[in-house]
Amino acid sequence: MDKRVQAQRRCGMILFLIGFVTGAWLLGGIAWAGLEASLFDSGAVGENFSSLRCSLIITPDEPASAWVRLENPLDRPIQQFVRWRLARRHILLVEEEKESVQLNPGDRMIVQRWCEPSAGVYGGRFVMISAYVSSAYPIPARAGSCGVWVVHFPFLKGIHILILGSLIAALGMSAGYFLRQRARDPENGSEGALALMLITFIIGLSAVTLFGWWMVAGLAELLMLLTLALWFFQRIDQRWLLVKPPISD
């Protein structure tokens, strides 16, 4: 393998690792916030509130936002109560706020709550929010919670960190994969594991940004880490076989 090809493979690996580390950091932080939030206010009784959404990432200079979508599919007006619960610096110090919502037949409404990052728990790392909506027969009561990851990053907002981190991760892994694929050594196997890690990242990021499925993001990161470890072990094993001296009788 000539020096130009070796340099191309080395550059591809560096780009891929930059993208990988960024993507793992992004998915890991969001999934960690979701995991912590799943344990917050777990005593609220009600069906899972699938329409509850929160900001994924914020900075200390901007508030977190949580919102729920309510609708009335019945042919009569209904009244529902929305109870917001917010952890204040500690998981056991909870602030509660209630509001009444009147919905006419066919009405749809977004109910939103803003929370300052100074309320974050675990040293200000996460903002914990839960929502409970009372029942209105035959509509059942619903409950859910979500966590917002507070990232200390100067000059950027949370949405900027999310977009920039996603681009660095996706472009870094993509460029690294294509560079290594172009300079691939047929005798040392393929770089399909790199493509798998890229696809896994895209699936995890899409699941959490579009649907709030933090568990998918967490599983995607675990799969990425496992795949990277197996790929590295495979490369080490291949290099060991190449340099292993022949066994003499």
N, C-alpha and C positions, 0 to 999 in steps of 0.2 A: 504494500500500500504506500503510495507516494506521499510526500509531505503535504501537498495541496489537499488531498483527500483526508488525511489525518487532521489537518487544521479545520476542514469543513465539519468533520464529525465532532471535533472538540468544541467548536463554536455552537453547533447544534445542541450539544449536551448542556452547555452553559445557558443558552436561551431557554431550553426546556426546563431546567431546574429553576430558573428565575420565575417562569410562569407557574411551575408546579408549587413552589413555596408560596407564592402570592395567592394562588387558588386555594391551597390547603388552609392558609391563614384566614381567608375570607369565609370559606365554608365552615371551618372550625369555630370561628367566633359566633357566627349566626346560629349554628346548631347548638352551641353551648348556651347561648341566651334562651333558645327555645326549650332546651332540656330543663334549665333552672325554672323557667316560667311554668312548665308543666307540673311542677311541685308546689307552685304558689297558689294559695286559695283552692286547694284540691277538694275541700269539703263542700264546695258549692254543688248543689244537686240540680241536674238538668241535662238535656241532650247536648251533645257537642256542638259548640257554636262555630260552624264552618265559615260564617261570613265575618267573623272578627278578624281584623287586620291591624297591624302595627307597623310603625317605621322599623326597618331592619337595622339600620345603622344611623347613629347621630353623633355629633361632636358636643363637647361641653358648652358650646355657645349657641345651641339651638334646642328647641323643645322636641320631645317625642310626641308622636301622634298615634292615637288608637281610635278606630272607628268600627261601627257595626251597621249592617244594612238590615233595615226592618221593612216588612211589607204586610199588607192585609189582603189575603186572597178570599176573604169571606164577603158575604153580601150585607154585612152590617158593620157599623163602626166598632172599633175595639180600643181599649186603653191598656197600655203596657207600661211597666216600670223598668227602667234601666238602672242597674246598680253598678257603679264603677268602684273598684278597690285598687289602691295604689300603695305599694310598699314605700315607706319613708326611711331611707338610709339603712334600715334593718328589715329583714324578712318578716319579723313579728310586729313591727310598728306599721300599722295599716291605716290609711285614710280612706274613708268611704263617702261616696257622693251618690245621691239618687235623683233621678228626673223622670217625670211622667210624660208619656208620648201618646197623643191621640191620633189614630189612623182611621180615615174613612175607607169605605170599600175601594179596593184597587190602588190605594196609596202606597208609595214607596218612599223611604226616608233614610238618610244617612245621619247617624248620631255619632258625634265625634267628641273626643276628650283629649286635651293637651296636658302634657306632664313635663315639668322642667327636669333637666338632667341632674340637678343637685339632689333629687330624691333617689338617685341610684343606690343600689345595694352592693355589698361586697366591694367596698371602697369606691363606689361610683361606677363600677364596671357595667352593670345592667340596670335598666329601668323595668320594673315588674308591674304589669297591669292585668287586671281581670275584669270581665264583664258578665253580668247576669241579667237576663231579660225574663220577666215574669210571664206566666202562661196566660192565654186568652182562649178558652176552649173553642175549638179543638186543637189550637196551636199550643204545643207543649212549652214548658220553660226551657231555656237554653243557657248554657254557661261555657265560658272558655277563658283562656289566659294567654298572654304572649309576652315575650321578653324583647327588649330593645338593647342592642349592643352599643355602648358608649366608647367611641374611639378617640383618643387624644391625638389629633393630627392638625397641625397649624395650617391656616389659610384655606382649608377645604371644609365643605359641608358633608353630611352623611351620604347624600345621594351622589356627590362627586367621588367619594371614596369607593362606593359600591360600583359605579360605572368604570372608574379608572382601574380599580383592582380587577374587575372582570375582564377588561380589555387587555391588561398586562398578562393576566393568567392565560386567556384564550390565545392571544397572539404569540406569546412566548412559547407555549407548548406546541402550537401549530407550526411556527417557524422552526423550532427545534426538531420536531418530527420530520418535516419535509427535508431539512438539511441532512439529517442522519439517514433518511431513506434514500436520498440521491447518492450519498457516499457509502451506501450499505455494502458490507462485505458478505457475499453469498455464503461463504464458508462458516460464518458466525451467526447464522440465523437471521430472523427478521426483526424489525422494530415495531411489530404489531402491538406490543405492550404499551408503547408510548401513545399510540392512537387510542387504545382502550382507556388510558388515564384521561386523555383529552375529552373523549365522549362522556366518560363518567362525570367529569367536572361540569360539562354543559348540562347534563341531565340534573345533577344536584342543584346547580344554580337556578335553572329554569323552574324546578319544583318549588324552591323556597321563595323565589321572587314572584311567581305567578299565582301560587296556591297557598303559600305559607307552610309548606310541608317541611319543617325543619328536620324531621327524622330522616327524610330522603337525603337531605344535605349531609347529615351526619354519616349515614351509611355510604354515601358517595365518597366522602373523605376517607373513611376506613378502607374502602375498596381501592382508592388511589394509593394509599400508603402501603397496603399489602402488595399491590401490583408492582409498585416501585421497588419494594424490598426483594420480591421474587426476581424481578428483572436484573437488579444489581447482582444478586447471588448467581444468576445464570451467567452474567458477563464475567464475574470473577472466576467461576468454574471453567468457562471457555478459555480464559487467559491462562489459567493454571494448567489446563491440558496442553496448551500450545507451548508452554515453557518447561513442562515436566520432562526431565531427562529420561531416556529409554532405560528400561530395566535390563541389566546385563546378567547373563548366567554365571 
